[in-house]
């Protein structure tokens, strides 16, 4: 009962503060609430609660404005520190990733040892990660997301955000491999086999742990057979057979190779032979 009473008191207090502050927008007179009442007449806690109220209303722009006012009017208070991390969250809610990133970075710079520093670093990483799907062939944001997520994982391994960062890191890494595959297929379709091989090779060498590796190996079989380079094609097939025998890509490569009287076995001395020795035989030198 005591917890319920306290919760109701907080909610009522926030509602009263919201009514006092009114529906001021960032475009109206900055630093003022409705009725031209200066925000300086309100406490840091009251303005902060207004920001929380706007968060509840899913109005990130307004929330960010009020949290910013807390920082401006009460820069050395505990409320200012709390408002800064909340401002980063509010901007992210609005998909204003640049400002979210800036607020999060300021928090990290000012309060590097604070308990919320891990969350600030996580928000900074999300400001890149949540834009990945909006990016075309320019993968700069994906690389930045990977770097920022790695910092969460390495700096705050015991935080609640580390596990989520690991999952997102794997997805972003997979996304990069997917882009390589997309470009490789484009070249393969146009019979530009050398360019296609370079993309598929990148997936096999640099993105081995992603879901795209089996297809990349199969596409290498296709490409090398088209060029008449049977040693490379057979070696790619051998790696595929050893690691992904249950996949459709293995079956497709098996048909291609055996249809030409070729076995799925390592042949010759080429870059794929090196990969075979490392992946299958564990010979790294």
N, C-alpha and C positions, 0 to 999 in steps of 0.2 A: 504493500500500500504506500509506503514512504517513497519508493522509487517512482510509482505512478503519479503521486502528488507533485514530486519534483519535476517530472517530465512535463506535466500540464502547466506548471508555473513557468518553465522555460518557454514553452510554446506561446503562452499568453503574453509573456514579456516580449518575445520577438514580434508578436502581432501588434502590440501596442507601439513598439518602436517603429515598426513599418508604417503605421498610421501617422505617427508624429513626423516621420521623415517624408512622408508623402510619396508621390510617384515621379520624383525628379528624374530626368534623363540626363545622360552625359552631354547631350546637345543643349540642354537648358543651362542656366547660369552655373558654371562649375563652382563647387564649394557651397552651394545653397540647396536647401530642401524646399519643398512646396511652401508657398507663402513667403518666399524670400527670407526664410530663416537660415542664417549662416550655419553650416555644419559644425563650426567651431563651438556652437552652443551645446552640442551633443558630446557625450563621452565616447572614448574609443570603443568601448564595449557595445554601445548602442549602434554606432555606425557599422561595426563588425556584424552585429546581429541582422542589420538591414541587408548586408551582403549575403548572409546565410539565407535570409528570406528569399532573395532573388535567385539564389542557387536552387532552392526548393521549387521555385516557379520556372526553373530551367531557362532563366534569362541570364546567360553568362556575361553578356556585355554590361548590363547594369550591375551585376555582382562584382565584376572586375573594377568598375568605376568606384563603388563604395569601399572595396578593399584597398584600392589605391589611395583613397582619401584618408583611410586610417593611417596608412604609411606616411602620407604627406603631413597630416596634422599631429600625429603622435609618433614621430620617427624612432624614438628610443624606448618605446614601451614594448612590453611583451605582446600586446595586441598587434603591434606593427609587424613583428616577426610572424605571427600566425596569419595575419592578413596577406603577407607576401606569398606564402605557399598556397593560400586559398585563391589568390589572384591568378597564379599560374594554372590552378585547376579550372577556374572560371573561364579563362581564355581558351583553355583546351576544350571546355564544354561548348564554346562558340566556334570551335574549329579554327580559331585564330592562332595557328601553331607558332608563328613567329614571335608573337607577344608572350605566348605561354612559355616558349623556350627561354625568352629573355628574363621573364620573372623567375623561372626555375633556376636559371644560371645565377641570377643575383642572390637567390637564397643560398645556393651552394657556396658562393663567394663570401657572403657575409656570415653564414652559420654552418661551416663545414663539419662541425662535430655534433650538430643538433640531431635529435632523434628523427626529425623529418627530412634530413638531408638525403636519406635513401629514397624517400618518396619524390623529392625534388629531382633527383637524378633519373628516376623512373619516368616522371612526367616529361623530362627533357628527351629521353629516348622515345617516348610515345609520340612526341611532336614530329619526329622523323618517321617512325614506324607507321603511324596511321595515315601517312600520305603515300605509302608505297604503291598501292593499287592505282593511284591517280597519275603515276609516272609512266611515260612511254618508254622509249629506249634508253633514256638517260637514267642510269642507276645510281647517281650520286647520293640521293637521299637514302637508298637502301644501304649503301656503304656506311653512311653516317649513322643510320639506325643500328647497324651491327656494332659500330664502335661504341655508341652510347649504351647499348644493352650490355656489351661486354664490361663496361665500367661499373654498371649496377652489379653484375655477377661477381666481379673481382673485388670491388670496394666494399660491397655489403652482402657477402655470401650467406650470412645468417638472417638476413632480413626477409620479410614476407614477400618482397618484390623480386627476389632472386629467382625463384622457381618460375614465375611468370615470364621473367626476362629470358630464361633459358629456352622456354617454349617458343617465345617470339623470335629469339635469335635463330633457332632452327628453321622456323618458317621463313624468315627473311633470307637466310642462307639458301633455302630451297627455292625461293623466289628468284634469286640471282641465277641459279642453275637453270631455272625454267626459261629465263630470258635468253641465256646462251643457247638453249635447245630451240627456242623459237627462231632465232636468227639462223642457226644451223640448218633447220628444216627449210627455211626460205632459200638458202643457197643450194641445198640439195635438190629442191624442186626445180631449180633453174640450171641444174647440172654444173654448178660451179663447185666441183668436188673439193678442190684444195681449200677454199674458204670454209666450206661446210666441215671438213675434217678438223680444221683449227678450232672451231666452236665445240665440236663433240669431244675433242681431245681435252679442252679446258674443263669440261664437265667431269671427265674420267680422272684427270690429274688433280684438279682443284676442288671438286665438289663430290668426292667419292661417296660421302655419307648421305647424300640426298636421294630422293626418290627417282631422280632422273637418270641415274647411272645405267640401269639396264637398257633403257631406250638408246642412250648415247652409244653404248657398245654395239647395239644392233645397227644403228645408223652408220657406225664406222665400218661394220661388215658390208653394208650396202655400198658405201662410198668407195671403199678400197676394191671391192669386186668390180665396180664400174670403171675403175682405173686400171684393172688388171693386176693389182698388187695383192696376190693371193696369200703371201706370208702374213701380211698385216691383217688381212681379213680373217684368216684362220686363227691367229693369236687373239684377236678381239673376241671371236667366237669361243675360244677356250676359256677366257676370263669370264665371259657371260655364262658358259656352261657350269663353271665351278661355283660361281657365286649366286646365280639367279636361274637355276635350272627349272624352277617351277613357274617361271614367268612366260607370258605370251611372247615377249621379245626373244627369249631363248628358242622357242618353237619356230618363230619366223626365221631366225638366223640359221637354225639347223636345216630348215628346208632349203634355204638359199645355198648353203655350203654343200650339203650332200647332193643337192640337185646338180652340182657341177663336179661331183666326185671328190669333194674336198672334206677333210676331217676337221673337227673342232679341236685343234691341238696347236700348241705354240710352235711357230716356225720362224727361222731367221733371227737376225739381230737388229731389232728396231725398238722404238720407244715403248711399244706395247709389250715387247718381250721383257723390258725392265719392269713394267707394271705387273706383268704375270709373275715374275720372280718375287716381287714384293708382296703382292696380294695373296698368291697361292702358296709359294714356298717360304715366305717370310725372310727372303734374302734382300736386305736393305743396302748392302754395300756392293 
